[in-house]
Amino acid sequence: MANTEKEAVLRAAAQALGAQPEYLWRDAPGDAVLRRADNRKWFAVLLTVPRARLGLPGAGAADILNVKCDPVLAGSLRLRAGILPAYHMNKEKWLTVLLDGTVERALVLDLLAASYRLTAPAARRPPRPRPSAGPAVWVAPANPGYFDVAAAFAADPVLLWKQTARVAAGDTVYLYMAAPVAAVLYRCRVLEADIPYEHEGAVRIRRVMRLRLLHTYAPGEFPIARLRELGLSAVRSQRHAPPRLARALEQAAEQA
């Protein structure tokens, strides 16, 4: 019996992305890859895999779709039913999606389109110069309704984060969680900055930085009321931390 979800993926790939399936494996004649025409990179893989190999209950096999995913979003997407760590692919950059109706078709096709964009040829841009005045201290906003930072850090203390300011490797970035948390929760070190990136989803991303988690604050340590007392009136974008706030955040982390 034909899998209508798999057929929908193949139809969208052909009609919207101009990609036809390539059947590469003799021992798995129904498995296919989808490539971009410009650089021949795979942007999707359709497989039929025994459920046991995916850690799923029950006998038999499952039809799956492997897609490349924005690592910033991968952690929260894997919390959804029907979306798993990538099967036989890089688990930081790829996801496995069940094609059994568990994941709504609109989301499956959105992930397919996003994977197509993420595998496009990337024109590398040189890092932006910044005056050498030592490491800087930044506060960056995070929306808990859009991305589960806690789950991401629980899975890996290093993650990619959208960059909008002149951040450099060695800088410190404090992540401020927006309402309903409304507090600084994470102290991070910038491992790498100005990484070219292409993402056109709900949040447009052109550059990212690689952050390592150094310290987690309790929600009551640095709520928005205390941030205002220490000179930070609002966190609408990445910005320099006022010196008083930077000192207080550093001291709190060191004394923990």
C-alpha positions as CSV (number, residue, x, y, z in Angstrom):
1,M,0.0,0.0,0.0
2,A,1.4,3.4,-1.0
3,N,2.5,5.8,1.7
4,T,0.7,9.0,1.0
5,E,3.0,11.0,3.2
6,K,6.0,9.8,1.2
7,E,4.2,10.6,-2.0
8,A,3.5,14.1,-0.8
9,V,7.2,14.6,-0.1
10,L,8.2,13.4,-3.5
11,R,5.5,15.5,-5.2
12,A,6.7,18.7,-3.3
13,A,10.3,18.0,-4.1
14,A,9.5,17.7,-7.8
15,Q,7.0,20.6,-8.1
16,A,8.5,23.1,-5.7
17,L,12.2,22.2,-5.7
18,G,12.8,20.6,-9.1
19,A,14.3,17.5,-7.6
20,Q,13.6,13.9,-8.7
21,P,14.4,10.9,-6.5
22,E,17.5,8.9,-7.1
23,Y,17.4,5.2,-6.1
24,L,21.0,4.3,-5.3
25,W,20.9,1.0,-3.4
26,R,20.2,-2.4,-4.9
27,D,19.5,-4.0,-1.6
28,A,17.0,-1.2,-0.8
29,P,15.3,-0.4,-4.1
30,G,12.6,1.8,-2.5
31,D,15.1,4.1,-0.7
32,A,15.9,7.3,-2.4
33,V,17.9,10.5,-2.1
34,L,16.9,14.0,-3.3
35,R,19.7,16.3,-4.5
36,R,20.1,20.0,-5.3
37,A,20.7,20.5,-9.0
38,D,23.4,23.2,-8.5
39,N,25.9,21.5,-6.2
40,R,24.5,17.9,-6.2
41,K,24.3,17.9,-2.4
42,W,21.7,15.6,-0.8
43,F,19.0,17.6,0.9
44,A,16.7,14.7,1.8
45,V,16.9,10.9,2.1
46,L,13.8,8.7,2.2
47,L,14.3,5.3,3.8
48,T,12.3,2.3,5.1
49,V,13.9,1.2,8.4
50,P,13.0,-1.5,10.9
51,R,11.2,0.2,13.8
52,A,13.6,-1.4,16.3
53,R,16.6,0.4,14.8
54,L,14.8,3.7,15.4
55,G,14.1,2.8,19.0
56,L,10.4,2.5,18.2
57,P,8.0,0.0,19.7
58,G,6.3,-2.6,17.6
59,A,7.3,-4.9,14.8
60,G,7.8,-4.1,11.1
61,A,9.4,-1.1,9.4
62,A,8.8,2.6,9.3
63,D,9.1,5.0,6.3
64,I,11.3,8.0,7.3
65,L,12.6,11.2,5.9
66,N,16.1,12.5,6.8
67,V,16.5,16.3,6.4
68,K,19.2,18.8,7.3
69,C,18.1,21.1,10.1
70,D,19.2,24.4,11.7
71,P,21.1,23.2,14.8
72,V,19.6,26.1,16.7
73,L,16.2,24.5,16.2
74,A,17.0,20.8,16.2
75,G,16.8,20.4,20.0
76,S,13.3,21.7,20.3
77,L,12.1,19.9,17.1
78,R,13.3,16.6,18.5
79,L,10.9,17.1,21.5
80,R,8.0,16.7,19.1
81,A,6.3,13.3,18.5
82,G,7.5,11.7,15.3
83,I,10.8,13.6,15.0
84,L,13.9,11.7,16.0
85,P,17.7,12.0,16.1
86,A,19.0,11.5,12.6
87,Y,19.3,7.8,11.5
88,H,22.7,7.2,10.0
89,M,23.4,11.0,9.6
90,N,25.0,13.7,11.6
91,K,22.8,14.1,14.6
92,E,23.7,17.8,15.2
93,K,22.7,18.9,11.7
94,W,20.1,16.3,10.5
95,L,16.7,15.0,11.8
96,T,14.7,11.9,11.1
97,V,11.0,12.5,10.5
98,L,8.4,9.6,10.6
99,L,6.2,9.5,7.5
100,D,3.3,7.9,9.2
101,G,1.1,10.9,9.8
102,T,2.5,11.6,13.3
103,V,4.1,14.8,12.1
104,E,1.6,17.1,10.3
105,R,2.3,17.2,6.6
106,A,2.7,21.0,6.6
107,L,5.6,20.7,9.0
108,V,7.2,17.9,7.1
109,L,7.2,20.0,3.9
110,D,8.5,23.0,5.7
111,L,11.4,20.9,7.0
112,L,12.0,19.6,3.5
113,A,12.2,23.2,2.1
114,A,14.4,24.3,4.9
115,S,16.8,21.4,4.2
116,Y,16.9,22.4,0.6
117,R,17.9,26.0,1.6
118,L,20.5,24.8,4.1
119,T,22.3,22.7,1.5
120,A,22.7,25.6,-0.9
121,P,26.1,26.8,-2.0
122,A,27.4,29.1,0.7
123,A,29.5,32.2,-0.2
124,R,31.8,32.7,2.8
125,R,32.1,36.2,4.1
126,P,35.2,37.5,5.9
127,P,34.8,38.2,9.6
128,R,33.9,41.8,10.5
129,P,36.9,43.6,12.0
130,R,36.5,44.9,15.5
131,P,38.8,47.2,17.5
132,S,41.1,45.2,19.8
133,A,40.0,46.3,23.2
134,G,39.8,42.9,24.8
135,P,36.9,40.5,25.1
136,A,33.5,42.1,25.2
137,V,30.4,41.2,27.3
138,W,27.0,40.9,25.7
139,V,23.4,40.2,26.6
140,A,21.4,38.4,24.0
141,P,17.6,37.7,24.0
142,A,16.1,34.2,23.8
143,N,12.5,33.4,23.2
144,P,11.5,30.3,25.2
145,G,8.4,29.9,23.1
146,Y,10.5,29.6,20.0
147,F,13.4,27.5,21.1
148,D,14.0,25.3,24.2
149,V,17.4,26.5,25.3
150,A,17.4,24.3,28.4
151,A,16.8,21.1,26.4
152,A,19.5,22.1,23.9
153,F,22.1,22.7,26.6
154,A,21.1,19.5,28.3
155,A,21.9,17.6,25.1
156,D,25.2,19.5,24.3
157,P,26.9,22.4,26.1
158,V,27.9,23.9,22.8
159,L,25.4,25.3,20.4
160,L,25.0,27.7,17.5
161,W,23.2,31.0,18.2
162,K,22.0,33.8,15.9
163,Q,24.6,36.6,15.7
164,T,23.5,40.2,15.1
165,A,26.3,42.2,16.8
166,R,30.1,42.5,16.3
167,V,30.8,39.6,18.6
168,A,34.2,37.9,18.5
169,A,35.7,34.7,19.8
170,G,36.5,35.0,23.5
171,D,33.6,37.3,24.3
172,T,31.1,36.5,27.0
173,V,27.4,36.2,26.1
174,Y,24.6,36.2,28.7
175,L,21.3,34.7,27.4
176,Y,18.3,36.6,28.6
177,M,15.1,34.5,28.5
178,A,12.1,36.5,27.5
179,A,8.7,36.3,29.2
180,P,7.4,34.4,31.0
181,V,10.9,33.8,32.5
182,A,12.2,37.4,32.1
183,A,15.6,36.7,33.5
184,V,19.3,36.0,32.5
185,L,19.8,32.3,32.9
186,Y,23.0,31.4,31.0
187,R,26.6,32.6,30.9
188,C,28.4,31.5,27.7
189,R,31.8,31.9,26.0
190,V,32.0,32.6,22.3
191,L,34.1,29.9,20.7
192,E,33.6,31.1,17.1
193,A,31.8,34.1,15.5
194,D,30.8,35.3,12.1
195,I,29.9,31.8,10.8
196,P,27.9,32.3,7.5
197,Y,24.5,30.7,7.8
198,E,21.3,30.6,5.8
199,H,17.9,30.3,7.5
200,E,14.6,31.8,6.3
201,G,12.2,30.4,8.9
202,A,10.3,32.3,11.5
203,V,13.6,33.9,12.5
204,R,15.9,35.0,9.6
205,I,19.5,34.1,10.2
206,R,22.5,35.1,8.2
207,R,25.4,34.7,10.8
208,V,25.7,32.5,13.8
209,M,28.2,32.2,16.7
210,R,29.2,29.1,18.5
211,L,28.6,29.3,22.3
212,R,29.8,27.1,25.1
213,L,27.8,27.1,28.3
214,L,29.8,28.2,31.4
215,H,27.2,28.7,34.1
216,T,23.4,28.5,34.7
217,Y,21.7,31.0,37.0
218,A,18.6,30.4,39.0
219,P,15.6,32.3,37.5
220,G,15.4,34.5,40.6
221,E,19.0,35.7,40.5
222,F,18.9,38.2,37.6
223,P,15.2,38.9,36.8
224,I,14.4,41.9,34.6
225,A,13.8,44.1,37.7
226,R,17.4,43.6,38.9
227,L,18.8,44.0,35.4
228,R,17.2,47.5,35.3
229,E,18.7,48.3,38.7
230,L,22.1,47.4,37.2
231,G,21.7,49.6,34.1
232,L,20.0,47.4,31.5
233,S,16.6,48.8,30.6
234,A,15.6,46.2,27.9
235,V,16.9,43.3,25.9
236,R,15.4,43.6,22.4
237,S,18.6,42.6,20.5
238,Q,22.2,41.6,21.2
239,R,23.8,44.5,23.1
240,H,26.8,45.3,25.4
241,A,26.2,44.6,29.1
242,P,26.5,47.7,31.3
243,P,29.7,47.4,33.4
244,R,27.8,47.1,36.7
245,L,25.7,44.3,35.3
246,A,28.7,42.5,33.8
247,R,30.5,42.6,37.2
248,A,27.5,41.3,39.1
249,L,26.9,38.5,36.6
250,E,30.6,37.4,36.7
251,Q,30.8,37.6,40.5
252,A,27.6,35.5,40.9
253,A,29.0,32.8,38.6
254,E,32.4,32.8,40.3
255,Q,30.8,32.4,43.8
256,A,28.5,29.6,42.8
